[in-house]
Structures are given as C-alpha cells and as structure tokens.
C-alpha cells in the first residue's frame, strides 16, 4: 500500500529546506545533503545556509538550458497518522431514512389498531346513556291489556322489571306462556304489538327489560353475554309462577333471539318452541361483519382478522369474557325443540348467513324447524313492513308446531 503523503507548504521558515531538497534532487553534493538533514532537524547555522545557497545557484546555472523536470516534494506521514487517515466507509442516509420510516409506520399502525380495537371493545360493553324519555313509553294498559309489574333479580344482583300479562281460557290461566326477549338497547315496550297479538290468541305473555333499562343502572351492558343472566331470571320467575301443565315459548329479536337460543340450549325444561327474528349465532361473526362492511369496507381480510383478534383481546382483558364465546353457535347441537327462524334478506347488521348456521346446526327434526327469509327487508323490519303477516306467521307456527299436542 503506498504511503500516505501530504504536500509541504512553502512558508518563509521552510524556504531554506525547500532549496536544500531541490539541490539534493538535482544531484547536489554531500554538503547540500548534510545541510538538508540539519535543516530537517531544525538547525539554523548560517555557514551551512550560505553553502546551500551557493550550491543551488551553481545548479541553476548548470541546468539553465536543460529540460525542466517536475519534482514532487512530499513529506512522509508517521505510521500512526497513516492508520488514522484511512478513509471511513461512506454513510448510507437512504438506508437510515428507510429504516426510520419503516419503524414509524409499524409504531403508528400498532397504535392505530390498538386504539380502534379498544374503541370496539368499549362499544360492545358501553353503558347506555339514560334520558328522562326512558319513562315515556307505552304500557299494556295503553293497549287495553290487563297486566302487573313484576320484579326480577339476576344472579349477579341486578334488579330488573317485567310486565306479566296473564290470559285465561274458560276461566283458567292459559297453559301457553310466551316470554319476549327485546332487541339490543330496546326496552320491553318494543314488543307490545307482538304481545297483543299473542294475548288475543290465548297466550299469557311476560315482557322484561334487559339490564340496559334496569331501574338502577348496571355497571355496563354487553351484547348477549350478561343478558343471558337477565333471561335466566325471567325464565326462573315464569317457572315459579306458571300452572303445572303450562309450556313456555320463547320469542326474541336480534340479540334477544340469540339469548333465547342460548337459554334453550342450556335448559329446555318446559320449553315448547322458539321463534327468533334476525338472531345471531356468534357475536364474533357479527363483529367481523361490522368491521369488514361498515368500518373498513376496503380493508384486506388479514387486517380485519388482526383487528378482530385485538377487539376480542381487549374485551377479555377489560370485561372478562371473549366475544368468541357469546352466542349459541357452539351449543346449537343440543337444541331439539321446534324452531322458527325469521330473517331479513338484506340485513346489514346480522347477515343472512347467521340464520343458515343456526338452521343447519340445531338437532331439531326437519319437519319441526323452518327458516323464513323476508325479501327486500332490513334488520328486524318484517313486522314494520307487514304487521299482519308477521303476527300471523308467528301465531300459526305456535299453534301448529309450538304448542301443538304431541302425537301418540
């Protein structure tokens, strides 16, 4: 490797050294060489300097007509300086910038997904805002139905309220009892029209509020997890107050239908039949549908899967349950009672696939189950599109398959 050199600067103090080195390069005598060595050691003897000047002058005269040649005058650099003077590899700013941008994207994406999933978990488990209008509702008395208010208490200590509309047949309490399960964030008065049709056809009816409408606000609500406890309290009251020979039918809309199916899968004692309107089989599936079709319709499936897992993780961490376990999906094989599924074809909340999952998973005999799909209708919109057709469909099913006497 050639030695690292540096050019000498011709200052006033080094002029003498330069002339001396020039004399050595031009073939000067030993005196000039000794003078150059003395100069290189810092010597400043005047006789030596004069001798060097005379020698240089003679050389200039001698070589005045000779072709000029260029002499490179370099100063050697010590070994330590040579090692330190090795050029460093150039920095790569583009690589550093790309790494910084990539790391920033990862951090921002992680924070965004965590924030969205935490918000989703909060939405599923939020507490309903109470308003003074909560008491501005119709009662059975508004429809000329005799009723009484009953108090229910859940297994976790939440106090609920229900309306018991008892019907009599030939002076005796009816042995057909229907329990109504309201939709998500709807109070019991939302099922009064259906209750009137059932009461007119000889059925006793119990409507009750889920904990979202409890007289004293519960810590929080869910979409079918804690509400199963509310349904158990309602069924326990009916079983404790019904005639010994009476059978129970369950009617639920949306979340209420999922709760009714879950309770029947757990214990179908005295349960004669179930009617659901736009019920879901799994809360996890409904959450996935909402994320993919409402919040992020253009997102790839992989992103939706990651976001759904984060929502489930946040829900389990903050509220103690996983949406994967909410709904009757994993218990439907235990259901054997007659079943009527009503579902809207254009449902944008609970897709029609949920009705197909329920219909194909239950163990009910094929002649005792029915799936009625309503065309060109939104979520739980069949009643409002055709009130008479809706109530006739339900009453007909109860009479022919639900409460029909068992064949010998």
C-alpha positions as CSV (number, residue, x, y, z in Angstrom):
1,X,0.0,0.0,0.0
2,X,1.6,3.3,-1.0
3,X,2.4,5.6,1.9
4,X,0.0,8.4,2.6
5,X,1.7,11.8,1.8
6,X,0.9,15.4,2.2
7,X,2.3,18.4,0.3
8,X,4.8,20.7,2.0
9,X,3.8,24.3,2.3
10,X,6.5,26.8,1.3
11,X,6.4,29.3,4.1
12,X,9.1,31.8,5.0
13,X,10.6,29.5,7.6
14,X,10.7,26.4,5.3
15,X,12.2,28.1,2.2
16,X,15.7,27.1,3.1
17,X,14.6,23.4,3.5
18,X,13.0,23.6,0.1
19,X,16.1,24.9,-1.6
20,X,18.2,22.3,0.0
21,X,15.9,19.4,-1.0
22,X,15.9,20.8,-4.6
23,X,19.6,20.7,-4.6
24,X,19.6,17.0,-3.5
25,X,17.1,16.2,-6.2
26,X,19.2,17.9,-8.8
27,X,22.3,16.0,-7.9
28,X,23.9,18.3,-5.3
29,X,26.9,17.3,-3.2
30,X,27.2,15.9,0.2
31,X,27.3,19.3,1.8
32,X,23.8,20.1,0.4
33,X,22.6,16.7,1.8
34,X,24.1,17.4,5.2
35,X,22.5,20.9,5.1
36,X,19.2,19.4,4.3
37,X,19.5,17.0,7.2
38,X,20.4,19.7,9.5
39,X,17.5,21.8,8.3
40,X,15.2,18.9,8.8
41,X,16.3,18.7,12.4
42,X,15.7,22.3,12.9
43,X,19.3,23.6,12.5
44,X,19.7,27.3,11.5
45,X,23.6,27.5,11.1
46,X,24.5,30.5,8.8
47,X,27.6,28.9,7.1
48,X,25.6,25.9,6.2
49,X,22.9,28.0,4.8
50,X,25.2,30.0,2.7
51,X,26.8,26.8,1.3
52,X,23.4,25.5,0.3
53,X,22.5,28.7,-1.4
54,X,25.8,28.7,-3.4
55,X,25.3,25.1,-4.4
56,X,21.7,25.8,-5.6
57,X,22.9,28.8,-7.6
58,X,25.5,26.7,-9.4
59,X,23.0,24.1,-10.2
60,X,20.6,26.6,-11.6
61,X,23.3,28.0,-13.9
62,X,24.4,24.5,-14.9
63,X,21.0,23.3,-15.8
64,X,19.7,26.6,-17.3
65,X,19.4,25.1,-20.8
66,X,18.4,21.6,-19.6
67,X,14.7,20.5,-20.0
68,X,12.8,21.1,-16.8
69,X,11.5,18.3,-14.8
70,X,8.9,18.3,-12.2
71,X,9.8,17.1,-8.8
72,X,7.2,16.1,-6.3
73,X,8.1,17.1,-2.8
74,X,6.3,15.2,-0.3
75,X,6.5,14.7,3.4
76,X,6.1,11.2,4.9
77,X,3.3,10.8,7.4
78,X,4.0,8.7,10.5
79,X,2.5,5.2,10.8
80,X,0.0,6.3,13.4
81,X,-1.2,9.2,11.3
82,X,-1.4,6.8,8.3
83,X,-3.6,4.4,10.2
84,X,-5.9,7.2,11.3
85,X,-6.0,8.7,7.8
86,X,-7.7,5.6,6.4
87,X,-10.9,6.8,4.8
88,X,-14.1,5.7,6.6
89,X,-16.8,4.0,4.6
90,X,-19.4,6.5,3.4
91,X,-22.7,6.7,5.4
92,X,-25.9,5.5,3.8
93,X,-28.5,8.1,4.5
94,X,-31.1,6.4,2.3
95,X,-30.9,3.2,4.3
96,X,-31.2,5.0,7.6
97,X,-34.1,7.0,6.3
98,X,-35.9,3.9,5.1
99,X,-35.4,2.2,8.5
100,X,-36.8,5.2,10.3
101,X,-39.8,5.4,8.1
102,X,-40.5,1.7,8.4
103,X,-40.2,1.8,12.2
104,X,-42.5,4.8,12.3
105,X,-45.1,3.0,10.1
106,X,-45.0,0.0,12.4
107,X,-45.5,2.1,15.5
108,X,-48.3,4.2,14.0
109,X,-50.1,1.0,12.7
110,X,-49.8,-0.7,16.1
111,X,-51.1,2.3,18.0
112,X,-54.0,2.7,15.4
113,X,-55.0,-0.9,15.6
114,X,-54.9,-0.9,19.4
115,X,-56.9,2.3,19.6
116,X,-59.6,1.1,17.1
117,X,-59.9,-2.3,18.8
118,X,-60.1,-0.7,22.3
119,X,-62.9,1.5,21.0
120,X,-64.7,-1.5,19.5
121,X,-64.5,-3.3,22.9
122,X,-65.9,-0.2,24.6
123,X,-68.8,0.0,22.1
124,X,-69.7,-3.6,22.8
125,X,-69.7,-3.1,26.5
126,X,-70.7,0.5,27.0
127,X,-73.4,1.7,29.4
128,X,-76.5,3.2,27.8
129,X,-77.0,6.8,28.4
130,X,-80.1,7.4,30.5
131,X,-82.6,10.0,29.5
132,X,-85.8,11.4,31.0
133,X,-87.6,10.0,28.0
134,X,-86.9,6.4,29.2
135,X,-90.3,6.6,31.0
136,X,-92.2,7.9,28.1
137,X,-93.3,4.5,26.8
138,X,-96.5,2.7,26.1
139,X,-97.7,0.1,28.6
140,X,-100.0,-2.9,28.2
141,X,-102.8,-0.7,29.6
142,X,-102.4,1.5,26.6
143,X,-103.5,-1.5,24.5
144,X,-106.3,-2.5,26.9
145,X,-104.4,-5.5,28.3
146,X,-104.5,-6.3,32.0
147,X,-101.1,-6.7,33.5
148,X,-99.0,-6.4,36.6
149,X,-95.4,-5.3,37.1
150,X,-93.1,-8.0,38.5
151,X,-89.6,-7.6,40.0
152,X,-86.7,-9.8,38.8
153,X,-83.3,-10.2,40.3
154,X,-80.4,-11.7,38.3
155,X,-77.7,-14.0,39.7
156,X,-75.2,-11.1,39.9
157,X,-77.7,-8.9,41.8
158,X,-79.1,-6.6,39.1
159,X,-82.8,-5.7,39.6
160,X,-85.0,-5.8,36.6
161,X,-88.6,-5.1,35.8
162,X,-91.2,-7.1,33.8
163,X,-94.8,-7.0,32.7
164,X,-96.9,-10.1,33.3
165,X,-99.9,-10.2,31.0
166,X,-101.9,-13.3,32.1
167,X,-104.5,-14.7,29.9
168,X,-107.3,-17.1,30.9
169,X,-109.1,-19.7,28.8
170,X,-112.6,-20.8,30.1
171,X,-111.8,-19.1,33.5
172,X,-108.5,-20.9,34.0
173,X,-105.0,-19.5,33.5
174,X,-103.7,-20.3,30.0
175,X,-101.2,-23.2,29.7
176,X,-99.4,-21.3,26.9
177,X,-96.9,-18.8,28.1
178,X,-94.6,-16.8,25.8
179,X,-91.6,-14.9,27.1
180,X,-90.4,-12.0,24.9
181,X,-86.8,-11.0,24.6
182,X,-86.3,-7.5,23.3
183,X,-83.6,-6.4,20.8
184,X,-80.3,-4.7,21.8
185,X,-80.8,-1.4,23.5
186,X,-84.6,-1.6,23.2
187,X,-86.9,-1.8,26.2
188,X,-89.8,-4.3,26.7
189,X,-92.4,-1.9,25.2
190,X,-90.9,-2.6,21.8
191,X,-92.6,-6.0,21.8
192,X,-96.0,-4.8,22.9
193,X,-97.6,-5.1,19.5
194,X,-96.5,-8.7,19.2
195,X,-97.6,-9.3,22.8
196,X,-101.1,-8.0,21.9
197,X,-101.4,-10.5,19.0
198,X,-100.3,-13.3,21.3
199,X,-102.6,-12.3,24.1
200,X,-105.5,-12.1,21.8
201,X,-104.9,-15.7,20.7
202,X,-104.9,-17.1,24.2
203,X,-101.3,-16.8,25.3
204,X,-100.0,-15.4,28.6
205,X,-97.0,-13.1,27.9
206,X,-94.1,-11.9,30.0
207,X,-92.0,-9.0,28.7
208,X,-89.0,-7.9,30.7
209,X,-86.2,-5.4,30.3
210,X,-82.6,-6.3,29.9
211,X,-80.1,-4.6,32.3
212,X,-79.6,-1.7,29.9
213,X,-83.1,-0.5,31.1
214,X,-82.8,-1.6,34.8
215,X,-84.3,0.8,37.3
216,X,-80.8,1.2,38.8
217,X,-78.1,1.5,36.2
218,X,-75.9,-1.5,35.9
219,X,-72.1,-1.1,35.6
220,X,-72.2,-1.9,31.9
221,X,-74.1,-3.9,29.3
222,X,-73.0,-6.3,26.7
223,X,-74.4,-7.8,23.5
224,X,-75.7,-11.1,24.8
225,X,-73.1,-12.1,27.4
226,X,-74.5,-10.6,30.6
227,X,-78.0,-10.5,29.2
228,X,-78.2,-14.3,29.4
229,X,-78.3,-13.8,33.2
230,X,-81.3,-11.5,32.7
231,X,-83.1,-14.1,30.6
232,X,-82.4,-16.8,33.3
233,X,-84.0,-14.5,35.9
234,X,-87.1,-14.1,33.7
235,X,-87.4,-17.9,33.0
236,X,-86.9,-18.6,36.7
237,X,-89.8,-16.3,37.6
238,X,-92.1,-17.9,34.9
239,X,-91.3,-21.4,36.0
240,X,-92.0,-20.5,39.6
241,X,-95.4,-18.9,38.8
242,X,-96.9,-20.8,35.9
243,X,-99.5,-23.5,36.1
244,X,-98.0,-27.0,36.4
245,X,-99.1,-28.1,33.0
246,X,-98.1,-24.9,31.2
247,X,-95.5,-24.9,28.5
248,X,-93.2,-22.0,27.6
249,X,-92.5,-20.5,24.3
250,X,-89.6,-18.1,23.6
251,X,-89.7,-15.2,21.2
252,X,-86.6,-13.0,20.6
253,X,-85.5,-10.3,18.2
254,X,-81.8,-9.7,17.2
255,X,-79.8,-10.0,20.5
256,X,-82.9,-11.2,22.3
257,X,-83.2,-14.1,19.8
258,X,-79.6,-15.1,20.5
259,X,-80.2,-15.0,24.2
260,X,-83.4,-17.2,23.9
261,X,-81.5,-19.8,21.8
262,X,-78.6,-19.9,24.4
263,X,-81.0,-20.4,27.3
264,X,-82.9,-23.2,25.5
265,X,-79.6,-24.9,24.7
266,X,-78.7,-24.7,28.4
267,X,-82.0,-26.0,29.8
268,X,-85.1,-26.7,27.6
269,X,-87.2,-27.8,30.6
270,X,-90.8,-26.8,29.9
271,X,-89.7,-25.0,26.7
272,X,-92.1,-25.8,23.9
273,X,-90.7,-23.8,21.0
274,X,-88.6,-20.9,19.9
275,X,-89.2,-18.0,17.5
276,X,-86.4,-15.7,16.5
277,X,-86.2,-12.6,14.3
278,X,-82.8,-11.8,12.9
279,X,-80.9,-13.6,15.7
280,X,-77.2,-14.2,15.5
281,X,-75.3,-17.4,16.2
282,X,-72.0,-15.8,17.2
283,X,-71.1,-12.3,18.4
284,X,-67.6,-12.7,17.0
285,X,-69.1,-13.3,13.5
286,X,-71.3,-10.3,13.7
287,X,-68.4,-8.1,14.9
288,X,-66.3,-9.3,12.0
289,X,-69.1,-8.5,9.6
290,X,-69.5,-5.0,11.1
291,X,-65.7,-4.3,10.8
292,X,-65.5,-5.6,7.2
293,X,-68.7,-4.0,5.8
294,X,-69.1,-0.8,7.8
295,X,-65.9,0.4,9.3
296,X,-63.3,-0.8,6.8
297,X,-65.1,-2.0,3.6
298,X,-61.9,-1.8,1.6
299,X,-59.5,-3.4,4.1
300,X,-58.0,-6.8,3.3
301,X,-59.3,-9.8,5.2
302,X,-55.9,-10.2,7.0
303,X,-56.3,-6.7,8.6
304,X,-59.9,-7.5,9.6
305,X,-58.7,-10.7,11.3
306,X,-56.0,-8.8,13.2
307,X,-58.4,-6.1,14.3
308,X,-61.0,-8.7,15.4
309,X,-58.4,-10.5,17.5
310,X,-57.5,-7.2,19.1
311,X,-61.1,-6.4,19.9
312,X,-61.6,-9.9,21.5
313,X,-58.3,-9.5,23.5
314,X,-59.4,-6.0,24.8
315,X,-62.8,-7.3,25.7
316,X,-61.4,-10.3,27.6
317,X,-58.8,-8.1,29.3
318,X,-61.2,-5.3,30.4
319,X,-64.5,-7.1,30.8
320,X,-63.6,-10.7,31.5
321,X,-65.1,-12.5,28.5
322,X,-64.4,-13.3,24.9
323,X,-66.9,-12.4,22.1
324,X,-66.0,-15.8,20.6
325,X,-67.9,-17.4,23.4
326,X,-71.0,-15.2,23.1
327,X,-74.0,-16.7,21.3
328,X,-75.5,-20.2,20.9
329,X,-73.2,-21.2,18.0
330,X,-71.2,-23.8,20.0
331,X,-74.3,-25.2,21.7
332,X,-76.9,-25.5,18.9
333,X,-76.5,-29.2,18.6
334,X,-78.3,-29.5,22.0
335,X,-81.4,-27.8,20.7
336,X,-84.2,-30.2,19.8
337,X,-87.4,-28.1,20.3
338,X,-89.5,-26.7,17.3
339,X,-87.8,-23.6,15.8
340,X,-89.0,-20.8,13.5
341,X,-86.2,-18.5,12.2
342,X,-87.3,-15.2,10.6
343,X,-84.5,-13.3,8.9
344,X,-84.3,-10.4,6.5
345,X,-82.5,-11.0,3.3
346,X,-80.9,-7.5,3.2
347,X,-79.9,-7.5,6.8
348,X,-77.0,-5.1,7.3
349,X,-76.4,-5.9,10.9
350,X,-76.8,-9.7,11.2
351,X,-76.1,-11.3,7.8
352,X,-78.4,-14.0,6.5
353,X,-75.5,-16.5,6.9
354,X,-76.2,-16.5,10.6
355,X,-79.7,-17.9,10.1
356,X,-78.3,-20.6,7.9
357,X,-75.7,-21.5,10.6
358,X,-78.5,-21.8,13.2
359,X,-80.8,-23.8,10.9
360,X,-78.1,-26.3,9.9
361,X,-76.6,-26.7,13.4
362,X,-79.7,-27.5,15.6
363,X,-80.8,-31.0,16.3
364,X,-84.5,-30.2,15.8
365,X,-86.2,-32.6,13.3
366,X,-86.5,-31.1,9.9
367,X,-90.3,-31.2,10.0
368,X,-90.3,-29.1,13.2
369,X,-88.0,-26.3,12.0
370,X,-88.5,-23.6,9.5
371,X,-86.4,-20.7,8.1
372,X,-88.5,-17.9,6.7
373,X,-86.4,-15.3,4.7
374,X,-88.0,-11.9,4.1
375,X,-87.0,-10.4,0.8
376,X,-86.1,-6.7,0.4
377,X,-86.1,-6.1,4.1
378,X,-83.7,-4.7,6.7
379,X,-82.8,-5.9,10.2
380,X,-85.9,-6.8,12.2
381,X,-88.0,-4.9,9.6
382,X,-90.6,-7.6,8.8
383,X,-93.0,-6.5,11.5
384,X,-93.0,-2.9,10.2
385,X,-93.3,-4.0,6.6
386,X,-96.2,-6.3,7.1
387,X,-97.6,-6.3,10.7
388,X,-100.5,-8.7,10.0
389,X,-98.3,-11.1,8.0
390,X,-95.7,-11.1,10.8
391,X,-98.1,-11.9,13.6
392,X,-100.0,-14.5,11.6
393,X,-96.7,-16.3,10.8
394,X,-95.8,-16.5,14.5
395,X,-99.2,-17.5,15.8
396,X,-99.6,-20.1,13.1
397,X,-96.3,-21.7,14.0
398,X,-97.2,-21.7,17.7
399,X,-100.5,-23.4,17.0
400,X,-99.3,-26.0,14.6
401,X,-95.8,-26.9,15.8
402,X,-95.0,-25.0,19.0
403,X,-97.8,-25.7,21.4
404,X,-99.5,-28.5,19.4
405,X,-100.2,-31.6,21.4
406,X,-97.7,-34.3,21.0
407,X,-98.7,-37.0,18.5
408,X,-99.1,-40.5,20.0
